Amino acid sequence: MPKKENFEDVHFPPIIEQEEIDAVTTVLKSKRLSLLSGKYVKKFEKEFAKYIGTADAIAVNSGTAALHVALSALGVGPGDEVIVPPFTFIATASAVLHQNAIPIFADIDPKTYCLNPEELEKVITSKTKGIIPVHLFGHPADMDSILEIAEKYNLFVIEDACQAHGAEYKGKRIGSLGNFGCFSFFESKNMMTGEGGMLTTNDPELAAAARLIRHHGEPSWYMYDRLGYNYRMPEIEGALGLVQLKKLDRMNQIRIDYANYLSENLTGVDGIQIPYVSKDVKHVFHAYAPLIEPEKLNVSKDYFLEKLNEVVPITKRIYPQPLYKAKLFQERMGYGQMKCPYTCPYYGKDVTYDIHLPVVEEICTRVIGLPNMPFLQKGILDSIIEKITRVVNELRKT
């Protein structure tokens, strides 16, 4: 029997105002609920592309679907390797498996938590097809270095921007730098449509391929040009996206202000290391993720969170282990009895996830997530700061 889902009952509700409600009601009254019959998804695509600064945007039904479509459009398949960070949500790596290709993990930068260019170059082989840097928690990865490496080895770059709506790298919006940018509109993201996702690109051929793949490979009714899926975004989500996009910069600024406020007041709390922000980026703080300093607190992250959750019950555990330690990778689970792609004859070699990447393994033992969502009030932040300081001081006395 499948195991029962066991998720923490912590809900970070989006801000939904009358404008969102009116947009959904308008779609329902129109009785045109599908991308195929409606107009709102198409409008959302145009406005999102304009916002990001790309020629095209292709709406899909999740950020995971966006990653999968991007890999499919770029021709990833059996025998290919794609380099990903081990400190991210599973979709970054599982999308590679869905194309029957092999995810290869490279270590992260200890400050930004994003893919370390020096480490990713170490794992490039003749089978490497591309790189998926993740702009984690809203902080952009080192794109200049990553793009330089990609050009050197003739690799594609898919930006996993599922946590980085509106983030900027050297004045350019994230999602405009690689072959594709991929976004999620899950309800907790910087902008949301409930579920939903988007691809962005400046390549018209890739855009055309992505549009085919999201709709059964079907350019016109009952004509099928390639393998595709039903990854269409519904009209209700398109209407929500149009409203949310107009609010994105304002909501991001609240997150940034709250993060700065937390950093200003947690600086100097011995045992807490505030998040790093590179000087040439706009960090949009999907999450506020400081590090604890176990040697000063003399406790583990789990114990610290246990004590902190007694007084701040919305503190989150973030990525408690590197992805390669998950059962999915340790047992090399794939398709069928042969467990493809790992035993695919086109791959022709053995792969093991019995690896040790020191930076990510240390970060996983130290990182915590503190709330900074726009619906909070400054009074709640003050309470969080006071309680963290109190818990730290109590632990340091023991």
N, C-alpha and C positions, 0 to 999 in steps of 0.2 A: 504493500500500500504506500502511496506517496505520503511523505511527511506533511503535516499541517504547516501552513505558512506561519512563521513566527516573527512578525514585525513589531517593533516598538510602537506603542500607541501614542506617538507624538505627531501632532498635526500643526503645520505652519500655514495657516489659511492665507490665500491671496486676498488682496484688496479688491473687492468687487463693488462697484458703485452703480448708480442708476444708468450710466451710459452703457455699461456692459449688459445690463439686464435688457435695456431697450434694443441693443444690437441683436441679441439672441431672439427676442420677441419678434423683431422685424423679419428675421430669417424664417422663423416658424410660420408666421403669417403668409409669407411668400409661397410656402409649400415647395420650395426648391432647396433641398437639403444636401445635395451632392455637388461636388466640384464639377461634375459633368453637366449639371443643369443650372447651376447658380453662377454668381458673379463675385462673391465676396472673397473666396480663396484667390482668385486671379488678381483682384485688387490688392489683397494682402501681399502676394508675391511681388508685385510691382513696387509697392511702398517699402517692403523690406529690402529689396535689392537696392533701391535708392538710398535707404538709410545706411546700409553696409558699404555701399560704394562699388557694387558689382553690376555686371551687365544683366545677370539673371538670378532669380531665386525660384526654387522648386519646392512647393509645400508637400509635406508627407504627414503621416499620422503619429510619428514619434521621433525622438532624436536617434534612437536605435535604428529605425528604418532609414533615417538620413545617412548614417554611417554605412549601412548595408548597401543602399543604392549607390553611394559614392564608390565603394569598392567594386561593385558590379560594373558600373559605368567605366571604371578604369581598367577593367579586364583582369582583375585578380582572380586566380583560380588554383587548381591543384598544382602542387610543386612550388608555389610562391611563398615567400616570407614577407611579413609586414611588421615593422618595428613599432612597439607601443610601450608606454610607461606602465609599471606595475602598480602605480598609486593613482587609481582612478576607478570609476564605476565599471562594472563588468562589460558593458556594451562596447566599450572601446576595443576590447580584445575578442569578445564573442562574435562581433560582426565579421571579423577575419575568419573565424571558424565557419561561419555560415556560408562563406565562399569557398569552403574546403581548402583553405590556406592556413599557414602556420603563424600564430602570433609569437614574436620574439621579443623578450623583455629587456629593456635597457634601464640603467639606474637613473635616478632623478637628481636635480639640483637641491642641495640641502636648504637653500634659502627660499626659492620660489616654489618648490615641490613639483616643478615641471620637468619634462624630459631634459636630461643633460646631454648637450650636443657631443661632448667628448666621449661619453659612454655609449651613445647610440652608434657612433662611427666604429667603435670596437666590435660591434656585433653584425656589421654589414657583411654579407657573403654574396656569392654569385647568384643566389636565389632570391635575394632581397628585391622586392618590387616597389616598396614605398614606406613612408613614415607617417604615423598619426600622433603628432604632438597634441597634448591636452592643455588647454588654458585653464588650469585647475583653480577652482574657487573664485574665478574671475581675474586671475593674474596671468597675463600673456606669457607664453613660452618665448625662449630666445630665438625668434624667427629668423633673424639675419644669419645666424650660424647654421640653423637647421636647413634653411633654403640653400645656403652655400654648399652644404654637404649633399643635399639632394641633387643639385646641379652637377656636382663633381661625379656622382655615381649614377646619374640619370634615373633618379627615383621620383615618384610622385609624392606630394604632401597633402594630406587631408587634415585640416584643422578641426579638432574636436573642440568646438566652441559652445558645447551644451551648457556650460556654466559661465559664459562670458559675453552675454548680449550687451553690446555697447562698449566693451573694453577696447582699448587702443594700444597699438604698438608703434612708437615713433610717429604718432600723428595719423596712422591709418587704422581703420576699424578692423578688428579681428573678424575673420571670415572672408577677407578680401585678399589675403596674402598667398594662400596655397592654391592647389588645383581645385579643391572644394573646401568650403566651410560648412560645418554641420552644427545645427542648433536644436535644442530641445525646448518645448513649451510646456513641460510638466508644471503642475500647479504651484510648486515651490520655487520656480526659477525667477530670474529677474523680470521677465515678462512671461505671461502664461496664456494658454488656451485650454487648460485642463489637462489634455494630452497634446500631442502634435509635435511637429518638427519642421525644419527647413534646411535645404541645401543652398549654398551660394557659390557662384562661379563666374569667371570672365571668359570661359571657353564655350562657344556656342555649340560645338559638337558634344561636349560633355553634358551641357544643359539638355540638349535634345535626347541624348541617351537616358539621362535621369528621368525625364518626363515619360519616356516609353516604359522604363523599368517599374515606375511607381504604379502603372496601370496596365499590367498583364502583357507588356510588350506590344500593345495594341495601338497603332497609329490611327486607325479608323475602325468602325464597327466590324468585328469578326475577322479582321486581318491581324496576323500575329507575326511581328518581325524579329522578336527575340524573346528569351526567357524573362518574364517579369513577375510582379507581385501585385497584390491589392494593398498599396500603401497610401491611398489617397487621403487627403485631409478633408473632413466634412465642412460644409458651409458655416455651421454654427461656430466652429473653431476659427474659420477665416474671419468672421465678423468680430469675434472676440479679439483676434490678433490685431486687427486694424485699430481697435480702441486702445489696446494695451501698448501698441507701438508708439502711439502719441504720448503716452505717459512714461515711457521707458527712461528717458534721460532724467526726469524728475525723480522717479523711484530709485534709479541708480545713485543720484546725488544724496538721497537720504541714506542709502546703505553706506556710501563713502563717508558721509558725515558721522554716522553712528560708529563706523569702524575707527575713524580718527579719534572720536571721543573715547572709545574703549582703549585704544592704544595710548592716548595721552594719560589716562588715569591708571592703566596697568603697568606703564613704564615705571620701573623702580620697585615693583612687587617682586621680591626675591623668590624665584621659583617659577616665574612665568616669563616666557620669551615671546614678545609680541610679533605679529606677522611682518615679514619683510616686503617692501614694495620697491621695485626697480625704479630708477629715476626717469627712464624713458618710456614708461607705460602708464596707462590709465587702468587701474585695478578697480573692478566694479563689485568686489566683495559679495559674490553669491553666498559665500560663507566666510565667517571670521574665524580663522583657525590658528590660534597661538600654540606654542609648544610648552609643555611642562618640563621642568628641569629636575629629573628624579634624584640626582645626586644631592640637590639642595633640600628636596622635600622628603627624601628617604622613603618614598612609596612608589608603587607602580601607577601607571596611568589609570588602570581599572579601579584601583583603590581610591585614587584621587577623584575620579568621576563619581564613584559611589558616594563619597563624602559630599561632593559638590552637588549632586542631584538631590541630596536631602534638603538642600536650601534653594537650588536653582534647577527645578525638575525638567527644564527644556534644554539642558546641556546635552550635546550629542557625541556619541562615539563615531569617529570618522575613519573609515578604512582601517580596521584593526589589524589586518595582515596584508602583505603584498599579494596581488592577484595570483602569482605563480604558486602560492601555497594553498590555493583553493583546491578542493577535491576534483573539480572539473579539469584542472591542469595536472595535478599530481597523478591522477589515474588516466590521464590523456583520453578523456571521453570524447568521442566523435560520433561518426555515423555508422550504424550497423555493427555487425560482429567484428568487422575488420578495423573498426575505429578510425576510419578515414577522417581527417586528412593525414594522420600521423603515419599510416601504413600505405599511403598512396604511392603507387609505383613511379609516378612522376616526381615524387619528392626524393626518393632514393637514398635517404640517410636516416639515422635515428635522431630523435630529439628528446631531450630530458628537461624537466623543470626542477631538477634537483640542483638548484643554483643558489648562490648567496650574493645578493646585492646589498652592500652594507648600509648605504645611505637610506634607502627606502625602509629597510628593516629597523633602523633606529627611529626614523620619523614615525613609523606606525606605533611605536611604543610611547611616543611623546605627544602626538597631535591631539587636540580636542577642538570641538566646535561650539562656539558661543553664539547666541542669537543676536542678529542685527537686522532683522526684517523690518520693512518700512512701517508695518502696523504697530510696532512697539512705540512706547513713549520714553522720553528721557528719564523719567522717574524709574522705569523698569531697568534701564541701563545702569543708573546709579545704584539700584539695589543689587544688581548682578556684580558690579565692581566691589561693592562693600562686602558681599558674601564671599566672593573669591578671595579677597584680601584676608577676610577672617579665617577661612578654611586653610589658606596657605600659612598664616601665622600660627594656627593651632597645630598644624602638621609639623612645622619647623620646631615647635617646642617639644614634640614627643621624641 
